[in-house]
Amino acid sequence: MTAIIEEHDASGRPVTEPMARGMRTTIGIFVAVPLVAVALAIPVAWGGWLGWTDLALAAVFYVIAAGGITVGFHRHFTHGSFKAPTWVSVTLAVAGSTAVQGSLDQWVADHRRHHARSDEDGDPHSPWRYGTSRRAVAKGLVFAHVGWLFDGQQTSIERYAPDIRANAALQRVSRYFPWIVVSTILAPAILGGLITWSWQGALTALFWAGLVRIALVHHITWSINSICHVFGQRPFRTRDNATNNRWLALPSLGESWHNLHHAEPTAARHGVLRGQIDVSAGVIRAMERMRLARDVRWPSPARLAAKLKDPAQRRRIRGWTPEAETAAPAAS
């Protein structure tokens, strides 16, 4: 068996650390079981085991999980797009954990490493890691979508997410991640059983609002890692291959405007061009108005205009005016 060796940067600090024993099996279960549920979804629905209660619960739990990832794990914790009171941060951390994509500290570490080495050596999930031929990119897409989760190395939390590790409240959420997973699977079943007052209602809610919902959130999030680095438009200049994908915008709550995100990683809004739906930015705006979010980093139209490949497109930027561009500093 080949020994697993930690990767280090030029200063000797560890970039990755060996994956804990048994972690691959655990990840495999988290990936495979919801996926099997999706495969069974059509015949189960055809058999009449799908009702309005199941759909309503699935929608609610989907929004909580996906919103917890996009607003919480991604924009708040990873990039610091806004600040929030401790109880709001903890709520977002718990909501994101219900997506069953790993603990908060590991998720943040992985994503920060992705930005530090995007589409280069060291990126934990670049679809370009095997080359640029069709076969290499096809192999890379599979790796970027799900294969990277089974890599023998995992990103060092101490290196990439020391702030999460140092925060007692957030570290507690990370430590209790397994219990949150159990809760997010069982909660739909309990609610479904109580609402319909039947065992069938509990089982169908467990299936649709539990397993199928988790699988959908998984694959939408993973599509940002894979599809949004290969297919789509690139209106903004970046040093990597991040792209925008309109058809993923709604289910990802705005995360698929990935090209802009890599051009301005800390921006609270990713869909900055007119007509680009960004539900997560709308949520952050509402939180700001309710004083649940502060110091929000809204993107500067002038900076965005300076990063456009085609200056003629600047009129498509939300809030852009010739006067604002003249008054604001240019992008660095």
N, C-alpha and C positions, 0 to 999 in steps of 0.2 A: 504494500500500500504506500502511495506517495505521501510524504509528510506535508502537512499544511503549514505554510510559513506565512507569518504576518507580513503585510506590506508596510513600508515606512516611507515618509517623504524625505526630502533632501536634508532636513534638520534632524532626522532620526526619530521623529515622533510617529507612533503607529497610526496608520490610516485604516487598517482593517484588523480584525481579531478573529481567531478561529470560532466557527459556529459551535454552540453548545451541543453536547451529545444528545441525540434524540430530537433536535430541533427540525431536521429535515422531515422526519416522520410527522411531527406536529404540523408543519407547514403543509405537507402533502394532504393531511386530513382536512385542513382548513380550505385548501384549494379544491380538492377532489369532491368532497361531499356536496357543497353547494352546486358544483358543476353537474354532478349526477342529477341533482334536483331539477336543474334546468332541462336536462335531457328527458326527464320524466314529465315535465310540465305539460306538454301538449296532450299526451294520452290521459293524464290525470284530469286536465280541464275538460277534455272530450267526454270523460266519464261522468261529468256533472259535479266534480269536486272543486268547484270554484264559484264563489259567491261575492256579492257586493261587500260583505264584511271583510273578506280576504283581500280584495282590491284596496279597500280603504285603509286597512291596517298596513298593507305592503307599501302604499304610497306614503303614509305617515312615517313609518320606520325608514323608508328609503331617504326621505328628505332629511330626517334627523342624522342618519349616518353619512350621507353624501355632503350635507351642509357642515357637519362636524369636521369632515376631511378638508373641504375646500376653504371654508371660512376659518376654522380652527387650526387643524394640523398644518395646513399649507400657508395661508396668508398671515395668520396671527402668529403662530409659534415658529415656523420655519423662517419667514421673511420679515417679521415685525412690521407688517403693513399697518397695524394699529395697536394701541394699548388698551387694556381693559381692566376693570376691577378683578380682584382675585376670584371671586365667586363666578364671574362670567367666564374667566379663563378656565376654571375647573369644569364648568358646565360644557364648554366647547371641547375640552379634552375628553370628557366622558362620552359626549356625542360622537366624536371622531373615532373613539375606541370601538363603538358599536358597528363600525364598518368592517371590523375583524381584519385589519391590514397590518397588525403588529402594534406593539406598545408605542406610546407617544414619543418617548426618547429615541427609540430605534428608527421610527418613521422620519423624524426630523433629521437625525444624523444621515440617513440614506439620502434624503432629498437635498440637504446642503452639500453633500459630497457630489451629487449629480450636477449641481450648478457649478461647483468649483472645477469639475473636470468634464463638462458637458460635451458628449460625442468625441471625447479623447480617451487615451489610456487612463484608467482609474475611474471612469464613469461606471457606476454599478449597473446601469441598465441601458446602454446605448445600443440601438439596432445596427450601428455601423461597425461594431467591434470585429466582425469577420471579414470586412472588405466592402467593395462597392458593386460587385457583380450581382446579377439577379439572384443567384443561388445564395451568395453570402448575405445579401440583405434579407432574403426570406428566412434564413437561419437566424439572422440577427433580430428580426421582428419577433420570432418565437421566444428568443432569449429575453428581449426587452419586455415582452408582455408578461411572461410568467417564469421563464427559466432561471432568471437571475435570483429568484427567491430561494433556489436550492443551491446556490453557490456555497462552497465550503467556507468562504470568508464573509464576514458581515462588517459593516462600517463601524468604526470605533466611536462610541458615544462620548467618551472622554474627550476625543479630539474635535468632533463636529457638533455635539450638543451638550457642552458643559453647563450651559445656563439652565437647560431642562433638568439635568442631573442634580444641579445645586438647589433647585426650587423644591422645597419639601412637599408642597401641595401637589405639584405636577408629578413629582417622582412617585408619590403615593398612588396617583392614577395609573402610572405606568406599571407599578408593582401589582396592582389589582386587576390588570388587563384580563387575565384568564377568567376572573369572576364576572367581569363586564361581558365577556363573550358568552358565557353561560346565560347571563341575564337577558341579553339581546336575542337569544334563540328561544328562550322559554317565555319571555314576556308576551310575544304575539299569541302563543298558544293559550296562555292564561286568559288574555283579553278576548280572544276568539271564543273560548269556551264560555266565558261569563256573558258575552254579548248574545251568543246564540243559545246559551244554556244547553250545550250538547257536546259530547265527545268528538263528534265529527267536526264541529266548528273549531274545536281546539286543534285537531290534527291538520285540517286544511289551512288554518292560520299559521301553524308551525311551518308547514310546507311553503306557502306562498310568501308570507310576511317575514318568515325566518330564513329558510335556506335559499329560496329563489331570490329574495331581495338581496341577501348577502352576495350571491353570485353576480347579480346585475351590477351592484356597486363595485365589486372587484374588477369586473371586466371593463367598466367605463373608466375607472381610475387607471388601470393598466394600459388602456388604449391611449391615454395621454403619453405614457412612457414610450409606446411603440409607434402607433399610427401617427401621432403628432410630432414625430421626428423624421418622418419619411414622406408622408402624403399631405398635400395641402398648399396653402399660399404663404409667402414670406414677404409681406410688405415692409417689414422693418429690418434693419441691418442687425445681425447678431453674429457672434463668432462660431455658432454651431448651426445645426440643421433644424431647429425648432420651427414648427409650422402652425398655421391656423386651420381648423376644421369646423366649418359651419354646422354640419349635421350632428356633431357631438356636443354642441354648445348647450342645448337645453338639458339633456340627461346628465351632463357633467357640471351643471350649474355655472357655466362660464369658464371652466378650466381649459377648454379646447382652443381658446385664443392664445395658444402657447407661444407663438412667435413673439407677440408683444411682451408676454411674461418674461421671456429670456432676454428681451431688450431692456426691460425695466422690472427686474425681479421683485423689488419692494413695493411696487404699485398695488394699491388696494383694488383697482379696477383692471381687468385684463381685456375686456371687450371695449376698446377705446374708440373704434370707428363707428360712425352712425349706422344703426341697423344691427349691430352686434349685441346679442342678448347675453347679459352677465348677471344672473340671478344672485350670485354671491356678493357682487358689488352692491346690489340693491339691498341685500340684508345688512351689509356693513353700513350703508348710508342710513338705514332705519335705526340701527344700533347707535350710530353717532347722534342722531336726533333725539334718541331716548337717553342719551348720556351713558350708554353702555359701552361705547367705544370712544376713544379720544386720540389725539395726535395721529389722525388717519392720513396716510400718505397717498393722497389722490394724485394721479399723474398730471404733469404739467403739459398742456397742449403744445407749448413752444418746444419743450424737450422732445416730445413725440414727433413733431414736425421735422426736427433736425435729424431724427433717426430713420425717417422714411426713405426708402430707396427712390421713390418717385415723388419729388416735391409737389407735383400737381395734385397728389392725393391728400394734401394737408387739409383741404376744406372738408374732408370726410371725418376729421378728428372731432370728437365731442368737445365743444367749448372753444374751438379754435377761431380766432379772429386775427386779421392783420395787425390790429393795435396791440393785442395780447402778445403776439410773437415779437413785435418790435420792443415791447417793454420788458420781456422776460429774458433771462440769460440763456445762451445756447447750451446744448447738451455737451457734456464733457467727453 
